[in-house]
Amino acid sequence: MFCPKCGAQLPDDAEFCSKCGARVGLVSQQQTDSKPSQEVIAPTGARSLKCPSCVKPGTLILGDNIPISRMSTGGQVIGISGLENVTKTFVRNYTGEMLRVQASGILPIELTPEHPLLTVRRSMSPHRMGEPRFSSPTWRHAHDVKPYDWSKMSGDYLVVPVPKGHFGVKEMNLQEFTNSRGFSIARAKGYPVIFPVTADTAWLLGIYVAEGYATKKEIAFALGKDEKELQDRIMHIGRMLGYSPYRMNKETTTVVGIPSRILARAFATWCGEGAPNKKVPDFILLHINKSLVKSFFFAVVEGDGYEHEKRDVRNARIATTSRLLAMQLQLVSARLGFHLSVNSASKKKIGTILGRRVKLHQKFEVRGQIEHGRRQAIKSVGEFLYTPVRRIERVQYSGPVHNLATEDGTYLVSNAVVHNCGAPISPKFGEMFVTCEYCGSSVSLGNDGWKSIDKHTMLPVKISSQDDLLKEIHGLMDRGFLHRHLQESSTLEEVNLALVPYWLIPVSARTSLVAVDMAAEVGTVATTAALAGIMGGAIGGGNRGFGGGGLMTGVLLGTMMGGGGGFGGGQGNSRAYQMDNDYNFPIVGLKALSEYQPKDYLFNLADRGIFDETKVKGIKVLNGDIGEEVAKTQAKTLVDQLQSEKAHAAHHMVQQLSTQSDVGEAELLHAPVWFARYDHKNGKIVLVIDGNSGGVINSIGL
């Protein structure tokens, strides 16, 4: 398997990456089919890639239980692995289409089209009886998700995780809800300074969420006069905790109060204030002991809902004005093995109460079976719930969008698992895993690699102005003694920038040759000539007069003495050589520019990314008219010639030479190219300059 963060190849049973240290236990290929692969698969035909993208600022994030626009680094979210830390946040402006994904039993999800959702696909024929089977969870971009078609048994299900227990607390310290003086007074008077976490106190928290409220001095519960059992149980738990609860009858209700300033602050913090802000405390929602979770849940049902039988199966229905509470109760029920749905119960914003028109809070219903019974649309599979996608709507949006980077790469939106981040990424061509520089997440191109997207890339423009170009040209034209002041003595006639198409042809060339080892032969000649010259000088008595033999005499003497050197010396030793070279050979894709075909030039391919014409506004993009097969043939011919030239440059006398070349799949690259034409003493000089690196692609007349 591969690390989802850095892409390193790892043993199948690895839990942590040996290269970057990331946890990879979730992506082990040996885990059950219900485990996701933690790879973002690039959409087919994509012209650009982004690290999983964004949602609207008001999107509620479970964990810190606040809108995503208020999340900060160090905060916490619920993801596929449980409670995780937020490592980064970011926001960007967005104008365009948002997708509104509606699945059975969860609130709608609104996100940008490229944002990945964790999905499964069902594999069962329409006539087959029994439980369906599902594919392994797979990340799909929102625009690749398909509504489930019941008639054809095809489409996608979204994945809702069953949260794992995280907390094992047996008591909560109340000290943080008062100052040091208040805490000392409470201890001195024997007031409780801890809150035990038991089945009874979990029930008390649940009934508070349903029917309670906090004042500055106490927590109170507004109950019906006939709800004697609830009243008595609250009184009993209050006394058991060490408080002095009371009961007070009003005109239509009975109020049960537990006086305690500290407890009032604690309940308001743990469970929220006001009906639209009620929530499940994290230490209950994610408690290891499910009996506590169950006690809390059924307290909420007693207070804000009811139980009933439907087709001989127990059902529950809870009404609330808190979106957060509705979403949390769905996860609570998932922990208990139920499949409760969350639906918006009312869209009215204005209503009438006691004859007055008032602004109404939106209502939500959490409802469904609370015991095993007839089949439901939502399916429970291992550690996940699978819910079928019903419909996908397209809506226009203009404004900020937000995203998060988290430790495990996931968080929940409407309880469905989504991937994090959203920053643009620039992949290097040929990589199977593309790592986001912003958050370190990995995008996989799938089993087909780059075949799954267009084979069309581009280089960014780094030399964007004519002034920068002329500075580069000045050094080129004035280089060397013969070129002194060449640019100053030339007239610039035309200069323009365009994106030029090149076919990048991978060519692997192996050249076998036989050549004379002339380097050793020349060394022998030089040594012999030097010795003979010394001897000739000694015999002739110096460099002047009749006897001054000098170097030539030495060479002749050396030859007469039998030396193999001299101008007609020996033939040297023949040796066999082999040259192996790999090229990404650029073939200009436009016939009109074939005279500027590069000979031995390499583009800086590390800079390239997926072709996106919007990144080069104002620059002319040239269309090619040379096909891929023609470019491959031309590349093979030019590589053969280049290999021959390199062989002759390395060896003075090549006796035999043959080249075998393997040509791979081509890629179309648009590169920024400057064309500068000069007149120099009625002669033409044309320079073809790489607008990315500043290198000379070709030149004429220089």
ZIHU-V320045 format. One line per field, one symbol per residue. ss: DSSP state (2 for helix, 1 for strand, 0 for the rest). psi: psi as a letter, one per 30 degrees, with the letter a starting at -180 (. if undefined). burial: + if it has 16 or more other ideal C-beta (glycine too) atoms within 10 Angstrom, else -. A space follows every 50 residues. Layout:
# ZIHU-V320045
ss = ???
psi = ???
burial = ???
This chain:
# ZIHU-V320045
ss = 01000000100000010000001022200000000000011000000001 00001100011010011222000001111001111111111111111111 11100000111100011111111000000000110001111222000010 00010111111000001000111022200222222222000001110022 22222222222111000111111100022222222222220000011110 00111111102222222222200022200002222010022222222222 22221111110011111111002222222222222000001111110001 11100111100011111110000000001110011111111111111111 11111100011110011110000100000000111000000111000022 22000111000000022222222222200000000000001111111111 11111111111111110222222222222222222222220000000002 22222222220000000000000111111111111111002222220000 00002220110022220001100000022222222222222222222222 00111111111111111111111111111100111111110000011111 00
psi = lkkfefgkkllfgkfkkfefgkkgffgkfgllffklfhkjkkkkgkflkk kkblllfgkkjkdfhllfffllkflklkaffbklkkflllklkkkakkkj kklkgllkkkllfgkkkkllkkiklfgklakllllkkkkkkeffkkkkje efhkakklkkljklkekgkflkkgefglleeeeeeeeefglkgljkjlee eeeeeefeeefllkafflklkjllfgieeeeeeeeeeeeefglillkkka eflkkkkjkjeeeeeeeeeeflkkefgllkkefeegkejfeeeeeeefee eeegalllkjhgkklkkkklgjeeeeeeeeeeeefggliklklkfkgkfk akkhfkklkkkkkkkjlakglkblklekkkjbglkkkkkelklkkkkjak llllkleggllkjhfkkllabgkkkjlkkfkekkkkfefglkkkgafgbf fflkijllklkfjfleeeefeeeeeefgklefgkheefglkjekklkljk kkkjjkkjkjkklklkifeeeeeeeeeeeeeeeeeeeeefhaflaegiea eeeeeeeeefggkfbafgalfakklklkkkkkkikkjkgkefgffgkkei kkliffflakkjfffhkfkkjkklgkleeeeeeeeeeeeeeeeeeeefef kejkekkkkkkkkaklkjkjkkkkjkklkjhglkkkkjkjfefgljelkk g.
burial = ++++++++-+---+--+----+++-+++--+---+++++++++--+-+++ ++++++--+-+++++--++-+---+++++++-++-++++----+---++- +++++++-++++++++++++++-----------+--++++++-++-++-- --+-+++++++++---+----+-+--++----+--+----+-+-+-++-+ ++++++++++++++---++++-+---+--++-+++-++--+-+-+----- ---+++++++++++++++-+++--+--++++++++++-+--+++++++++ +++++---------++++++++++++++++++++++-+++++--+----- ------------++++++++-----++++++--++++++--+-------- +++++++++++++++++++++++++++-+--+++++-+++++++++---+ -++++-+++++-+-----+--++--++--------++--+----+-++++ +++++++-+-+-+-++----+---+--++--++--++--+--------+- --+++-+++---+-++--+--+----------++++++++--+--+++-- --+-+-+++++----+--+--+-+-+-+--++-+++-+++-+++--+--- +-----+-+-+-+--+++++++++++++------++++++++++++++-- --
